């Protein structure tokens, strides 16, 4: 069966998904709503917002769409899947993404925490606070050791998490959040115990019964090198993650993935699509930090190049509920993604800066995240502008290639972290036992 696919979204994640979908022999045509200049090179952009349900309906009917792939979380949390299912003219179109209730796994941190507690999925100790329960929130902070983790309950574009060293500061920030620091998203706040360890993102594709585990990745959230500064939507990603050993992967599958999917079924949620589990590796044991109900960004820009199988064929398995029959092969090479952002991001930043001609390199991929065409010229439009990805036999080599390409990206106030992947490279050879030859080590910071 050939597919006429509509993909919603406009960021680097959507460019990476569109790039991968366009490689499928099962694809008849691909539309992206609204897309960006990068997605326009692999499909047809249409000026319809991902949250414009009526516009998506007209687009789907006019172009005989037979598969809808939802990129970002906002339309899922708003109930796009339910809306399509309830419309007799659209209900025949399979949608890759969960229903509104399933999307609450990302749409509400409190919902997700209650789900994990109910189904005995390892996570940090926590409590949920509203203005009416502020005293209980203060008491919970008093019982925790520093640092303190405060999370906006609702969607906050990846920026609604504060990690605070001082208890007094945590109490002050708790009040600021409840008073609207993150808008309506922080009308409720989840306070969490801080979990020491290393983070990793696991990505699952499920048809509601069966699942495939996609390549894992590590995301770099803080804006500054050495994990300093404010949280962002993501400054880079690396896949695979060296500490994800076969033993750790088995623990994730046994303790996190299977109980999560089983819990969704027990709760009557028909979950079909991508599920992203943000995990902390605590002394070799996985704990869930958060769930997302779509692919991550910029992790998708590192994960998709490592997927050897046909993505559209896998999505066909989701639509037909025979995902277990589909091959899911992974490229063994490492991928390193670095995001070039506008100076000032994630706070105030300039827009509409001309982007110099992009480097034409066969050894890397450039995914557009926040670009636009203005009077025929490529310009910056969002805070995260371009994601540069390279594949190589190891992280060190992929990192070297990615940074060489990132250095050639030119626009006003361009900025990127200089240490993405550095922590995942082996130490220099002189710190290792003599093995008869020098070990490969990471190049210095670009």
N, C-alpha and C positions, 0 to 999 in steps of 0.2 A: 504494500500500500504506500502511495506517495502522500506526503503531507504538505499542506499549505499552512504555515505556522505564523502565528502572531505572538511576538515576544514583547512584553511591556517593560519599560524602564529606559534610563538614559545615561547610566554611569559606566564605569569600567567593568563592573560585573556583567552588565548586559552586552558590552562589546565582546568580552571573552566568550560568553554563551553564544552570541550570534556568530562569532568566528568559528566556534566548534560546530554549531548546527549547520553552517554553510558547507561543511566538508562532507555531509552525509549524502550518499546516493539516493536516500529516501526522501530528500527534500525537493519539492516542486518549486516552492517560492517561500521567501521569508520576508515578513513585514516587522518593523520595530516601531513601537509607539511609546514616546516620541523619538527615541534614538538619539544619536549624536554623529558628528562627522566621521567617527570611526566605524560605527555600525552601517553607515551609508555605503561603505566599501564592500559589504558582504550581503546586504539586503536593501530593502526599500523603507526609508524612514517615512512616517506619517505624523503630522502635527496633532496628535491626540495624547493627552496626559494619561499616565498609568492609573490615575484615580478617576478618570472621566468614564464612568460605567456606560452611560448612554452612547458616548462617542465610540467606545470599544465595541459596543453592540453593533452599531451601524457599520463600522469597519469590518467586523467579522462577517456580517451578512453580505455586504457588498462584494467581499473577496472570497467567499466560500471557504472561510477558515475552518480547518478540521482539527486544530490543536492550538490551545492557548497556553503559553508558558509565562508565568508571572515572575518577573525579576525581583522587584523590591517588596518590602514587607507591608507598606502602607495600604495598598489595595486589598491585601489578604486580611489584614486586621479589620478593614472596613467592610469585608464581606463580599468581595468580588465573586468568589466561587459559589457562594449561596445564591447570589443574584443571577448568575448564569444558569444555575440549576433550576431556579424558579421560573425562568422565562421559557415558554414552550418553543420559541423560535431559536433558542440558544442551548437548550438542555442536552442536545445531542453532541455538543462540542466538549471533548475532554479538556479539563483544566489541570495543569501541573501546579499544584499548590493546595494547601489545606483549606477547609471551611473556616468560617469566622470563629467558631469555638476552638478548633484546633490552632488557629493563629494566635489565640490568647496565650499560647506557650511562649510567644515573644511579646505580644501586646501588653501583657501584665506580668511583671516579675512576681507579684503576689500569687497569681494564678499558678505560675510555674512552680513556685516554692511549695504551694499546697499539693500540687500534683506529685512532686518528688517525695514529699513527706508521706503522702497516701500510698505511694507505690514503692517506698523504701529504696529510693535511688540516692546514692551518696551525694551529699551537698553540705555546705557550711551551715552552722547554726545561724538562726535568723529570727527577725520579728518584723512585722509590718506596722508602720506608724502613720496615723492621721493627725490632724490638729487636735482632735478630741482625745487622742491617746498619747499625747506628747510626753507626759510624765512617765508612762511605761517605756517609751523610747529612751528617755534619759536613764532610767534604771537599767535597761538592757546595755546601754553603752557603759555604764558604771561597772557592769559585770564582765566586760570584755577587756582583754589586753590590747594595747596599741599594736599596729595601726587599726583604723576603723574604716569600714567600707559602707558607703551610703549610695543607694541606687534609686533613681526615679522609677516608679512603678511602670509607667507607660513608655511609649516610643520617644526617644530623644536623639535620634540620628547617631547613635553610638557614642554620645557625649554625656550621658546622664549618670555617670559613675564618678564618685569622689572617693579617693583614698587619703585619709587624713591621719597625721601622726599624733596630734594632741586631742585629748578627750574634750577639753573645753572648746577647741575649734570645731570638733565633730558636732557638738551640741549646737553651736552657732550656725553651722552649715545646714544642719537638720532643719532648723527654723527657716533659714533662707529658702531651702528647697520646698518646704511646705507652703511658703508664701509666694511661690511661683518662679523660683530660679530657673526651672526648666519648663515653665508654662504649666499646662494642665497635666503634663507627664509626671510632675512631682507633687500632685495633689495627695498622693500616698507615697511613702518612702520605705524601702526595704533596708533595714540595717543588717549587715552580715558580719560574721566572724571572718577575719582575714586568714586566708589559707596560704601558707608559705609553699613555694614550689615553682614549677615551670608550667606555663600555659601551652595548650595545644587545642586546635580546632579539628573535630571530627565531622565529616559530612556523610550523610546517609541519604540514599534515594530509596523510597518505599512506595509500593502499590497498595498499602494498607494491610497486606498479609506477609509479603516477602520484602527483602531489602538487599541493597548492595552498598558496601562501604567504599566510598571514593577516597582518593588520596587525602591524607591529613595535611595540615599546614600549621605553621606558627605565624601569628599576626603581631605586628609591632604597633601598638596603639598610641603611645606617648609621642608627642611632636619632636622631642629632642633626643639626641644620642644618649645612650646610657639609661634609657627609659626615664627621661626627665621631662618636665613641662606638662602641659595639659593633655588630656585624652583627646584623641581625634577619631575620625571615621576609620583610620588605618593608614599607616605610613609605609607599609611594606609587608611582605610575607615570604615564607620559605617552605618548600615541600620537597622531600619528606622531612620529618623531624627525627633526628638521630636517637633521641631517648625513647621513641616509640618502638620498643622491642616487640618481638612476637609475643612475649609473656604479657607485656603491658596492653597490647592490642587485644589479646584474649580476655583480659580483665575488663577492658572497655566494652567489648561485645557482650560479655556475660553479665556485668554489673550495671551497665548503662544502656546500651542500645536495645537489647532484648527486653529488659523490664520497661523501658520507655514505650516501645511499640506495643507491648502487651498491655500496658496501662492505658494507652490511648484506646485500644479496642475495648477494654473493660469499661472505660468511661463512655463508650458509645460514640467515639470520634472516628469517623472514616477519614484517616489521614493519608493523602496521596500527594507526594511531591518530595521536596528536599527538606531534610531536618539537619540542623547544624547544632552540635553540642559543643559548647565552649567548656573545656575541661582544665582542671589543675592537677598536675602530677605531684602528689604529696607523698614523698618517700616511697614511690613506686605504685601508689594506689590512685585511681582516678576519682575525682570529685567534680560534679557539674557546677560550673559557675553560672551558666545561663544557657537557654535554648534560643535559637533563631529558627524561623520557619521558611528560610530561603537560603541560598548560597551566600557566603560572606563576601565582603569587598574590603580589601583587595585579595583575599585568599583565592577567589575564583580565578584571578589572573595568573596564579601559580598552579592551581589544581587542574584547570582545563588543558593546558599543554601537556600534562602528565597522563591524561586519560587517553589510552590507545584505542579504546572501543568507540563505536559510533554512538554519540550522545543521543541522537534522535531515535535510534533503535532502542536505547534504554528507556527513553520517554514513552515510546510505543508500548513497552512492557508495563509501564505504570498505567497507561490508559487502558490496556487490555487485561490488567491484573495477572500477567504472566512474566513478571520481572525476573523470577528465578530461572527462566529459560534463556535469558539474555547473557552474552559474554560481557565481562567487565574487566578488561586488561589494563594494567597500569605500566607506564613507561618507567624503567628503573632510574633514569636520570633525575638529577635534582633541579628544581626550579627556584630562582630567586627573583622576587618582584620588588622594585623600589618605586615609590610614588613621588612624582614631582608636583609640588604644591605651590600655591601663590603665597608670597611672604605675608606673614600676619595670621595665616590660618593656624588654628581653628577659630581665632577671633576675627576681627575686621581685616579684610583683604581687598585688594583692587581687582577689577574685572576689565574685560575687553582689551587686554594687552595682546598685541600681535605676537604670534609664535613663529619663530624662525623656521625655515624648512627643516622638517624632521630628519634625523639621521636615517639613511637607507642602508640598513645592515641586515645581512642574511642570518646573523647569529643571534638576533633578538627580536622580540615582539613588542610593539607599542600599542597599548590599549588606551583609547580615549576615555577619560572620566569626566572632565569638566571643560569641554571645548565647544566652540560654536563657529559658524561661518558668518562673518560680518563684511558685507560688500566684497564678497569673493575671497576674503582673507581668513585664515585660521586664527582664532583668538581664544584667550582664556575666558571661562565663564563661571566655573565653580572654584572652590578652594582646592580640591584635589583635581589636578589638570590632566596628567598623563601617568600611566603605570607602565614601567619598563620591565620586561621579563626575559630571562635567558634560561636555557636548558644546558646542562653540562653533566659529565659523569659524577661530579661531586659539588658540594655547596661552594667550596672555595673557588673553583673555576667558574661556576655560574655567577658567583658574586662579582668576580673580576670583570666578566663580560658585561653584566648588567650595569655596573658603575661606569664603565667606559662609555656605554651608550647614554646613560643618564647625564653624564658630563657634557654631552653634545646637545642636550635639550636647552633651547634658549628662549626665554621670555623674561619680561621685567620682574625682578624680585623672586625668581625661581629659587626654590629651596627643597632639599631632600635630606633625610637622615643619612648619616654616613656609616652607620654600623649595622644595617640590616643583615642578618645572617652571620655576623662576626662571632656571636656567642655559640653558634652551632658548628664552628670549624674546629678541627683539632688544634692543639697548641703547637708552637714551633717545634721543629725537630729536636732542638737541643734540650727540650724539656721531656723528651720521650726516651725510653730505653732504646739502646742501639739495636736496630733490627736489620742491620746490614746495608741500609740505604736511607737517605733522608726522607722524612714524611712530607707530604704536601701540606702547606699551611696557608692560611688566608693572606691575601695581600693586605697592606696597610689600608687604613680608612681612606676612601676616595676623597 
